Amino acid sequence: MKCIAYVSRAPISDRSIRLPTGLSDIIRISRNKNLKSQITGIISYREGQYLQVLEGHDLEVDKLMSKIASDPRHEDLWVFLDVRVAKRSFPNWGVSVFDFVDQGSFFNAFIENNSAVLNSFDEYQQKRIQPFIDIKKSDTVPENYYEGKNLRLLAWPDLNNESEPQMIMNLCVKLTKKPYPFSALVSSGEFGTHHQVTQIIKEFERLGLLSVTEAEPINEQTINEKKSNKFYGAIKKFLGMR
């Protein structure tokens, strides 16, 4: 299976501007044909450009890309990703219109999985893809980076800009009092899946709001001493020695 991603420009209209002419037809046809071809992915339009990601069997994806390359509704097509993949980043059948809200977690995972390619772009390529992916903000922190670490907020984010302010506020409360284990945030299930918690924490760190420290190792000797002292204290009390 392979994944191809590209950006292209919409043709210039009679008004000398780029408009997504025929976008509805592209979506309608894609949803019918791509389902039969077992191709998944996303398509988005911003600032006169299309971004599309296609995933599926090698032959089917290559055939579709050949058609797109010769389609007059696309100009200046740039394939910035053409790789073999073991699984799909966008599991829903058919190519969906991506609005950066309902599939945000899938898109973030796609960026993370291909961060090595994205971060190799030169300045022109970065500007070309900027409407869809901010390379300067793309996060290359591995998914398991925060495992075994303690987190503490240095300041709160602007809750007015959060889609779920109450949940973020609850998270901030936990991270404000004292360093809090990342693993405890995930295991509680209160703030979503491992990936969702990771994305929230990454954004906190990107904004400079977070302190990340290694979790202190448990001192077994101290724990045993406390248990022993408590045990012998109880014996002494029982024997009337305290």
Backbone bond lengths (Angstrom), bond angles and torsions (degrees), N, CA, C in turn:
res aa  C-N    CA-C-N  psi(-1)  N-CA   C-N-CA  omega(-1)  CA-C   N-CA-C  phi
1 M - - - 1.456 - - 1.524 109.24 -
2 K 1.347 115.58 148.92 1.452 118.51 -178.76 1.527 110.97 -135.47
3 C 1.326 114.04 165.30 1.460 121.36 177.03 1.519 108.23 -129.51
4 I 1.319 115.66 129.65 1.459 121.80 174.49 1.531 107.94 -121.88
5 A 1.320 116.31 135.32 1.463 121.06 176.07 1.518 108.31 -131.68
6 Y 1.310 115.77 139.71 1.462 119.64 -178.43 1.528 110.37 -146.19
7 V 1.318 115.51 163.18 1.461 122.27 166.46 1.522 107.07 -124.04
8 S 1.316 115.94 147.59 1.463 121.16 177.72 1.520 108.03 -145.42
9 R 1.315 115.47 160.60 1.456 119.89 178.81 1.527 109.92 -99.74
10 A 1.331 115.18 142.14 1.464 119.66 173.05 1.528 108.55 -72.74
11 P 1.327 118.35 146.32 1.474 120.53 -179.95 1.533 111.30 -61.10
12 I 1.312 116.42 150.87 1.458 121.41 176.53 1.522 109.45 -74.89
13 S 1.322 116.12 128.68 1.463 121.23 -177.33 1.528 110.90 -82.82
14 D 1.333 115.39 -178.33 1.466 121.22 178.90 1.526 111.64 -62.51
15 R 1.328 115.98 -23.16 1.465 120.76 -179.85 1.528 111.74 -89.04
16 S 1.326 116.00 9.96 1.472 122.35 179.06 1.526 112.52 64.62
17 I 1.324 116.74 29.63 1.456 121.21 174.64 1.516 108.68 -129.12
18 R 1.312 116.01 159.50 1.461 121.13 -179.94 1.527 109.34 -94.21
19 L 1.312 116.84 121.46 1.457 122.50 -179.74 1.528 109.37 -123.51
20 P 1.346 116.76 146.94 1.479 119.88 -179.27 1.524 111.98 -76.66
21 T 1.341 115.85 58.25 1.461 120.78 -179.75 1.523 111.12 -61.17
22 G 1.319 115.64 126.64 1.462 119.38 178.06 1.520 114.31 83.90
23 L 1.346 118.32 9.55 1.471 119.75 -178.88 1.521 111.55 -61.25
24 S 1.339 116.32 -41.78 1.470 119.49 -179.62 1.525 111.08 -62.29
25 D 1.349 116.31 -36.97 1.468 119.61 177.66 1.525 111.02 -68.02
26 I 1.331 116.15 -39.52 1.469 120.34 178.25 1.520 110.01 -59.36
27 I 1.332 116.40 -45.90 1.466 120.92 -179.28 1.520 111.21 -64.22
28 R 1.335 116.20 -46.34 1.467 120.39 -177.13 1.523 111.28 -61.92
29 I 1.319 116.77 -47.19 1.462 120.82 -179.19 1.526 111.14 -67.57
30 S 1.336 115.65 -39.38 1.463 119.59 -179.35 1.515 111.31 -61.84
31 R 1.327 116.04 -42.73 1.464 119.30 -177.11 1.529 111.78 -65.47
32 N 1.330 116.29 -31.67 1.464 119.47 178.74 1.530 111.86 -77.50
33 K 1.317 115.77 -50.01 1.463 120.22 -174.41 1.528 112.99 -77.43
34 N 1.327 116.60 -37.84 1.462 119.17 -175.48 1.522 112.04 -69.50
35 L 1.318 116.66 -30.23 1.457 119.90 176.53 1.523 110.14 -62.44
36 K 1.342 116.33 -43.79 1.460 120.73 179.19 1.536 110.91 -66.66
37 S 1.331 115.49 -34.24 1.466 119.90 -178.34 1.526 112.33 -88.08
38 Q 1.331 116.65 -0.88 1.468 122.77 -178.55 1.537 111.46 58.07
39 I 1.317 114.66 43.80 1.460 120.92 176.31 1.522 108.89 -106.16
40 T 1.309 117.01 130.66 1.454 122.56 177.22 1.525 109.28 -118.85
41 G 1.330 115.94 172.63 1.455 119.27 177.88 1.509 112.38 150.21
42 I 1.318 116.34 -160.11 1.458 122.35 179.80 1.530 109.40 -140.30
43 I 1.329 115.47 160.80 1.455 121.02 169.88 1.517 107.51 -140.22
44 S 1.309 116.87 141.26 1.455 121.37 179.02 1.524 108.85 -142.55
45 Y 1.327 115.76 155.41 1.462 120.94 178.20 1.516 109.06 -129.09
46 R 1.320 116.03 127.48 1.464 121.42 177.09 1.521 110.01 -151.30
47 E 1.324 114.44 136.13 1.465 121.94 172.05 1.531 113.26 49.30
48 G 1.330 115.62 44.91 1.451 120.19 175.41 1.515 115.23 82.04
49 Q 1.337 116.85 7.19 1.468 120.15 -178.10 1.526 111.33 -129.00
50 Y 1.315 115.01 152.25 1.453 122.84 170.25 1.521 108.55 -101.43
51 L 1.313 115.39 145.01 1.464 121.97 165.54 1.517 106.32 -121.67
52 Q 1.324 116.40 129.11 1.458 118.99 177.45 1.520 110.16 -137.29
53 V 1.338 114.35 138.65 1.462 121.94 174.46 1.522 106.93 -118.97
54 L 1.335 116.64 130.06 1.464 122.76 -179.83 1.519 109.49 -123.14
55 E 1.318 115.93 134.44 1.467 121.10 179.39 1.525 109.08 -132.52
56 G 1.318 116.11 139.98 1.458 119.03 177.90 1.509 111.27 162.29
57 H 1.319 115.23 -166.54 1.463 120.62 179.71 1.523 110.00 -64.88
58 D 1.312 116.63 143.23 1.473 122.39 -172.67 1.523 112.79 -50.03
59 L 1.320 116.96 -52.03 1.453 120.98 -174.94 1.519 111.75 -62.71
60 E 1.344 116.73 -43.18 1.462 121.00 -177.89 1.526 110.88 -66.53
61 V 1.333 117.22 -42.62 1.467 120.73 -179.89 1.528 110.24 -65.67
62 D 1.333 116.79 -42.80 1.476 120.10 179.38 1.528 111.32 -63.53
63 K 1.333 117.03 -40.29 1.464 120.65 178.61 1.524 110.78 -62.47
64 L 1.335 116.30 -43.43 1.458 120.43 -179.87 1.530 111.08 -65.79
65 M 1.326 116.68 -40.39 1.461 119.86 -179.95 1.526 111.22 -64.69
66 S 1.321 117.47 -35.06 1.472 120.85 177.19 1.519 110.89 -62.70
67 K 1.341 116.04 -39.68 1.465 120.42 178.52 1.529 110.53 -67.14
68 I 1.326 115.88 -42.61 1.464 120.04 -178.98 1.526 110.65 -64.36
69 A 1.330 116.54 -39.86 1.469 120.92 -178.81 1.523 112.33 -62.46
70 S 1.329 116.88 -27.42 1.463 120.53 -179.18 1.529 112.28 -101.21
71 D 1.309 117.02 3.48 1.462 122.11 -178.57 1.529 109.59 -78.75
72 P 1.344 119.49 123.44 1.473 121.62 -178.46 1.521 113.84 -65.63
73 R 1.321 117.49 -10.35 1.466 119.84 177.24 1.520 112.18 -79.62
74 H 1.346 116.52 -2.91 1.464 121.85 178.32 1.521 109.69 -123.60
75 E 1.324 116.42 134.68 1.462 122.74 174.99 1.525 109.48 -129.53
76 D 1.329 115.06 155.67 1.470 120.79 175.41 1.527 110.85 50.00
77 L 1.316 115.70 51.21 1.469 121.29 -176.85 1.527 110.45 -75.12
78 W 1.322 115.59 131.97 1.473 121.97 -179.63 1.526 109.02 -127.79
79 V 1.310 117.12 110.50 1.464 121.97 174.95 1.529 107.47 -83.20
80 F 1.317 116.62 108.95 1.464 119.64 -177.08 1.523 112.78 -99.40
81 L 1.330 116.16 -4.79 1.462 118.99 178.62 1.518 109.18 -148.30
82 D 1.318 116.39 128.78 1.465 122.66 177.03 1.524 106.09 -149.11
83 V 1.331 116.30 92.16 1.461 120.83 -170.74 1.525 111.39 -136.34
84 R 1.317 114.87 158.43 1.454 121.58 172.09 1.527 108.28 -81.56
85 V 1.328 117.57 139.72 1.459 121.71 179.42 1.523 109.68 -132.69
86 A 1.335 114.55 150.46 1.462 119.85 179.26 1.519 111.02 -89.68
87 K 1.329 116.71 -27.91 1.473 120.39 178.43 1.520 109.73 -146.26
88 R 1.300 115.82 165.23 1.455 122.21 -176.17 1.532 111.38 -83.03
89 S 1.320 116.41 141.84 1.461 120.70 172.91 1.518 110.96 -81.23
90 F 1.342 116.41 -27.69 1.461 121.94 -178.58 1.522 108.17 -121.82
91 P 1.319 117.60 94.38 1.468 121.30 -169.53 1.522 115.51 -76.19
92 N 1.339 118.88 -17.15 1.463 119.79 -177.89 1.525 110.97 -71.56
93 W 1.316 116.87 134.56 1.458 120.94 -177.18 1.516 111.21 -65.29
94 G 1.288 115.38 141.07 1.459 120.85 178.80 1.513 110.96 87.89
95 V 1.310 116.98 150.32 1.455 121.59 178.73 1.526 108.43 -80.51
96 S 1.325 116.74 122.94 1.459 121.72 -175.41 1.519 111.09 -100.06
97 V 1.337 115.43 152.59 1.459 120.35 171.86 1.517 107.04 -76.75
98 F 1.300 116.46 121.37 1.459 122.01 -172.85 1.518 109.43 -96.03
99 D 1.353 116.70 120.88 1.460 119.57 -179.24 1.530 112.28 -108.30
100 F 1.337 117.20 10.80 1.458 122.52 176.96 1.525 112.79 65.42
101 V 1.319 117.30 19.16 1.457 120.46 176.06 1.524 109.36 -125.19
102 D 1.344 115.65 -63.12 1.453 118.75 -174.09 1.522 113.34 -70.55
103 Q 1.318 118.98 -21.03 1.456 120.73 179.09 1.528 111.49 -119.70
104 G 1.338 115.38 24.19 1.458 119.55 -176.01 1.516 114.13 -56.95
105 S 1.325 116.88 -42.43 1.464 119.85 -177.91 1.525 111.13 -66.08
106 F 1.346 117.48 -37.45 1.460 120.82 177.88 1.528 110.25 -65.39
107 F 1.331 115.45 -42.25 1.457 119.52 -178.12 1.528 111.10 -67.71
108 N 1.337 117.04 -39.65 1.462 120.57 177.28 1.526 111.07 -61.75
109 A 1.328 115.86 -39.79 1.466 119.83 178.38 1.528 110.44 -66.68
110 F 1.332 116.50 -38.80 1.462 120.96 177.46 1.529 110.45 -60.99
111 I 1.335 117.70 -44.09 1.464 121.77 178.60 1.518 110.25 -62.77
112 E 1.316 116.23 -44.80 1.465 120.56 -178.48 1.521 111.24 -62.95
113 N 1.324 116.48 -42.48 1.463 120.50 -178.65 1.528 112.52 -65.92
114 N 1.337 116.42 -25.30 1.464 120.61 -177.02 1.528 112.09 -116.40
115 S 1.334 116.06 24.55 1.468 120.81 -175.91 1.529 112.54 -61.96
116 A 1.335 117.48 -32.13 1.468 119.53 -179.31 1.522 111.13 -62.40
117 V 1.339 116.24 -41.11 1.461 120.40 178.18 1.523 110.59 -69.16
118 L 1.317 116.64 -47.19 1.466 121.00 -176.70 1.523 112.08 -61.36
119 N 1.308 116.68 -39.24 1.462 120.18 -177.56 1.524 113.16 -79.12
120 S 1.331 117.09 -2.80 1.461 120.64 176.89 1.530 111.92 -93.25
121 F 1.355 117.11 -2.57 1.461 120.46 -177.15 1.519 111.57 -67.87
122 D 1.330 115.16 144.64 1.464 119.33 174.12 1.534 108.93 -80.85
123 E 1.329 116.67 -179.89 1.464 120.89 -173.72 1.531 111.95 -61.58
124 Y 1.336 117.09 -41.50 1.463 119.78 179.92 1.532 110.64 -63.50
125 Q 1.321 117.19 -44.04 1.457 121.13 -179.39 1.524 111.38 -65.00
126 Q 1.323 116.55 -38.26 1.463 120.30 177.22 1.523 111.22 -61.09
127 K 1.349 116.08 -43.67 1.464 119.85 179.37 1.526 110.83 -66.39
128 R 1.314 116.47 -34.79 1.469 121.00 -178.62 1.528 111.24 -64.79
129 I 1.302 115.77 -38.59 1.466 119.20 -175.24 1.528 112.51 -97.36
130 Q 1.327 116.40 -2.54 1.466 122.90 -175.53 1.538 114.20 -53.14
131 P 1.345 120.89 -39.09 1.475 118.75 179.80 1.519 113.98 -59.08
132 F 1.319 117.50 -22.72 1.455 121.25 -176.83 1.529 113.12 -109.61
133 I 1.320 116.19 -38.98 1.467 121.10 -176.02 1.520 108.63 -134.95
134 D 1.336 116.13 119.41 1.462 120.47 176.85 1.521 107.63 -87.34
135 I 1.318 116.21 101.25 1.469 120.53 -176.15 1.516 111.20 -59.43
136 K 1.322 116.83 -36.98 1.464 120.14 -178.33 1.516 111.46 -64.71
137 K 1.345 115.27 -25.02 1.455 119.10 -178.97 1.518 112.13 -102.27
138 S 1.340 117.82 -6.45 1.457 119.35 -178.32 1.515 108.96 -63.70
139 D 1.303 115.83 134.88 1.455 121.83 -170.60 1.519 110.53 -100.61
140 T 1.325 116.29 122.50 1.456 120.55 -178.94 1.520 111.84 -101.12
141 V 1.335 117.44 9.32 1.459 120.42 178.53 1.522 109.35 -66.81
142 P 1.330 118.58 127.07 1.470 120.62 -179.93 1.521 111.65 -60.04
143 E 1.322 115.94 155.62 1.456 121.50 -177.30 1.528 112.16 -60.30
144 N 1.333 116.72 -31.29 1.469 119.41 -176.94 1.532 112.74 -99.14
145 Y 1.333 117.12 15.74 1.471 120.92 -175.02 1.523 112.49 -58.99
146 Y 1.332 117.74 -37.93 1.462 120.84 -173.51 1.526 113.65 -86.62
147 E 1.328 116.50 -3.17 1.467 119.12 177.86 1.531 109.78 -60.96
148 G 1.324 116.69 133.89 1.457 121.09 178.57 1.517 113.72 75.74
149 K 1.339 117.22 15.75 1.461 120.50 -179.27 1.525 110.94 -119.84
150 N 1.332 114.92 154.21 1.449 122.08 175.06 1.521 109.79 -101.61
151 L 1.316 116.02 145.02 1.456 121.65 -176.15 1.523 109.92 -123.11
152 R 1.331 115.46 141.65 1.458 119.58 175.97 1.522 109.21 -146.36
153 L 1.338 116.36 131.99 1.451 120.67 -179.76 1.523 110.85 -78.15
154 L 1.322 115.05 135.95 1.457 121.42 175.09 1.528 110.22 -92.77
155 A 1.319 116.93 -24.21 1.464 123.32 177.84 1.519 107.65 -161.06
156 W 1.316 116.63 160.91 1.466 120.65 -179.68 1.523 110.32 -90.71
157 P 1.329 117.12 149.10 1.475 120.23 174.71 1.519 109.98 -76.06
158 D 1.318 116.37 170.25 1.456 121.74 175.40 1.521 108.21 -77.33
159 L 1.324 116.47 106.80 1.463 120.59 -175.70 1.528 112.11 -68.40
160 N 1.326 117.38 -17.06 1.469 120.19 178.07 1.523 111.53 -67.73
161 N 1.329 116.34 -21.01 1.461 120.56 -178.68 1.524 112.39 -97.28
162 E 1.321 117.42 4.54 1.461 121.27 -177.66 1.521 110.73 -96.54
163 S 1.330 115.93 139.28 1.461 120.25 179.35 1.526 111.69 -73.80
164 E 1.341 117.16 -26.49 1.461 121.97 177.33 1.531 108.58 -128.96
165 P 1.335 117.27 73.78 1.469 120.71 -173.30 1.526 114.29 -60.99
166 Q 1.334 118.04 -35.92 1.461 119.71 -178.30 1.531 111.01 -65.73
167 M 1.330 116.34 -43.03 1.461 119.90 178.86 1.529 110.97 -64.59
168 I 1.348 115.98 -43.09 1.460 119.96 179.68 1.527 110.48 -64.54
169 M 1.341 116.54 -38.25 1.462 119.99 178.21 1.524 110.77 -63.53
170 N 1.340 116.81 -42.57 1.471 120.52 177.85 1.531 111.00 -61.04
171 L 1.328 115.12 -39.44 1.465 119.74 178.20 1.528 110.46 -66.23
172 C 1.317 116.43 -42.45 1.470 120.63 -179.67 1.518 111.43 -61.51
173 V 1.332 116.16 -38.27 1.472 120.19 178.77 1.524 110.11 -59.73
174 K 1.332 116.25 -44.16 1.464 120.13 -179.75 1.522 112.02 -63.94
175 L 1.330 116.33 -37.52 1.466 120.41 -174.00 1.526 112.98 -87.68
176 T 1.321 117.71 -3.59 1.461 120.54 -176.22 1.530 112.28 -91.97
177 K 1.302 117.27 -37.27 1.468 120.75 -173.05 1.526 112.57 -65.46
178 K 1.326 116.05 -46.82 1.467 121.03 -178.00 1.521 108.39 -162.56
179 P 1.335 118.38 165.43 1.470 119.80 177.18 1.527 110.97 -54.04
180 Y 1.313 115.49 131.68 1.457 121.27 -173.39 1.520 109.66 -121.88
181 P 1.335 118.61 134.01 1.473 120.91 -177.87 1.531 111.75 -67.00
182 F 1.309 115.31 133.34 1.461 120.53 176.95 1.525 110.31 -59.47
183 S 1.330 116.74 -41.11 1.465 120.93 -178.06 1.522 111.74 -59.94
184 A 1.344 116.86 -33.16 1.466 120.53 179.47 1.521 110.90 -69.52
185 L 1.332 116.94 -35.01 1.466 120.24 177.01 1.520 110.71 -63.15
186 V 1.328 116.15 -42.54 1.462 120.76 -178.31 1.518 110.92 -70.23
187 S 1.322 116.28 -45.98 1.469 119.91 -175.20 1.519 112.47 -66.81
188 S 1.333 118.00 -25.18 1.462 120.35 179.73 1.530 111.59 -68.44
189 G 1.333 116.91 -28.56 1.454 120.92 -178.52 1.517 114.08 73.00
190 E 1.316 116.50 0.93 1.466 121.53 -175.82 1.524 112.73 -72.14
191 F 1.342 115.28 -25.45 1.467 119.02 -172.99 1.529 113.02 -116.69
192 G 1.327 116.42 19.13 1.450 120.39 176.06 1.515 113.03 103.33
193 T 1.313 116.25 -165.38 1.456 122.67 -178.05 1.529 110.53 -76.20
194 H 1.313 115.59 173.53 1.464 121.10 177.26 1.528 109.92 -55.65
195 H 1.321 116.49 -45.25 1.466 120.45 -178.42 1.527 110.86 -64.84
196 Q 1.337 117.22 -43.25 1.460 120.64 -178.35 1.528 111.78 -64.61
197 V 1.327 116.31 -41.92 1.471 119.77 177.56 1.526 109.76 -63.82
198 T 1.326 116.16 -41.69 1.468 120.55 179.33 1.521 111.12 -59.54
199 Q 1.324 117.03 -42.82 1.462 120.58 -179.28 1.526 111.71 -64.42
200 I 1.324 117.02 -39.95 1.473 120.76 178.67 1.520 109.90 -64.02
201 I 1.341 116.30 -45.23 1.458 121.05 -178.26 1.531 110.48 -65.94
202 K 1.325 116.47 -39.30 1.467 119.86 177.07 1.523 111.38 -58.72
203 E 1.333 115.73 -41.92 1.463 119.63 -179.37 1.530 110.58 -66.84
204 F 1.334 117.18 -40.26 1.469 120.44 175.45 1.524 110.67 -57.27
205 E 1.336 115.01 -44.80 1.469 118.81 -177.56 1.531 110.56 -69.59
206 R 1.333 116.65 -38.09 1.464 119.67 178.77 1.519 111.33 -61.53
207 L 1.330 116.74 -34.42 1.457 121.71 -179.97 1.528 112.71 -81.04
208 G 1.325 116.36 -1.81 1.462 119.70 179.47 1.516 113.74 76.41
209 L 1.333 116.90 23.86 1.462 121.13 -175.49 1.522 112.88 -99.42
210 L 1.326 117.49 -4.27 1.460 120.07 -166.57 1.516 112.93 -124.43
211 S 1.316 115.13 141.73 1.455 122.33 171.32 1.527 107.73 -108.92
212 V 1.319 116.33 126.72 1.467 121.72 -178.96 1.524 108.39 -116.36
213 T 1.316 116.87 122.71 1.462 121.42 -179.03 1.521 109.61 -131.81
214 E 1.313 114.88 155.32 1.459 119.54 176.36 1.528 109.16 -67.87
215 A 1.309 116.18 139.24 1.467 120.11 177.28 1.515 109.29 -66.26
216 E 1.326 117.02 134.45 1.464 120.81 179.80 1.519 109.61 -69.28
217 P 1.332 116.75 133.73 1.463 119.43 178.49 1.520 111.32 -64.84
218 I 1.299 115.60 145.68 1.462 120.28 179.67 1.515 109.52 -72.62
219 N 1.309 116.36 129.33 1.456 122.16 179.38 1.521 108.79 -87.17
220 E 1.326 115.75 97.94 1.463 120.37 -175.91 1.517 112.00 -62.62
221 Q 1.351 116.59 -35.35 1.454 119.85 -177.84 1.527 110.62 -64.27
222 T 1.342 115.51 -42.73 1.458 119.64 179.83 1.513 110.99 -63.31
223 I 1.360 115.36 -42.50 1.460 119.60 179.44 1.515 110.84 -62.09
224 N 1.358 117.04 -43.25 1.457 120.74 -179.74 1.513 111.55 -65.11
225 E 1.358 115.35 -38.04 1.454 118.89 178.83 1.520 111.39 -64.20
226 K 1.352 115.57 -40.87 1.450 119.08 179.30 1.520 110.97 -64.51
227 K 1.357 115.30 -41.32 1.457 118.90 178.78 1.520 110.66 -64.68
228 S 1.327 116.20 -42.07 1.461 120.35 -178.55 1.514 110.63 -64.79
229 N 1.337 116.47 -45.46 1.456 120.16 -179.36 1.517 110.86 -61.47
230 K 1.323 115.82 -40.76 1.459 119.53 179.64 1.528 110.91 -66.22
231 F 1.345 115.48 -40.23 1.468 119.96 -179.43 1.528 111.16 -65.24
232 Y 1.349 116.08 -49.26 1.459 119.14 -178.65 1.519 111.75 -69.35
233 G 1.354 115.93 -28.83 1.462 118.57 175.68 1.497 111.12 -64.15
234 A 1.342 116.49 -39.72 1.462 120.68 178.70 1.523 111.04 -66.35
235 I 1.355 117.46 -38.09 1.466 121.34 178.95 1.536 110.30 -65.21
236 K 1.328 115.25 -44.61 1.464 119.35 179.46 1.527 110.73 -61.43
237 K 1.346 115.86 -41.17 1.462 118.22 179.34 1.519 110.98 -64.82
238 F 1.332 116.42 -38.23 1.461 121.49 -179.94 1.535 111.07 -65.68
239 L 1.326 116.13 -36.86 1.457 121.08 -178.22 1.529 112.01 -85.57
240 G 1.321 116.86 1.63 1.458 119.70 178.89 1.510 113.63 77.50
241 M 1.348 116.21 19.71 1.451 120.05 -178.46 1.527 111.11 -89.69
242 R 1.347 117.71 -3.05 1.478 120.14 179.71 1.514 108.83 -128.95
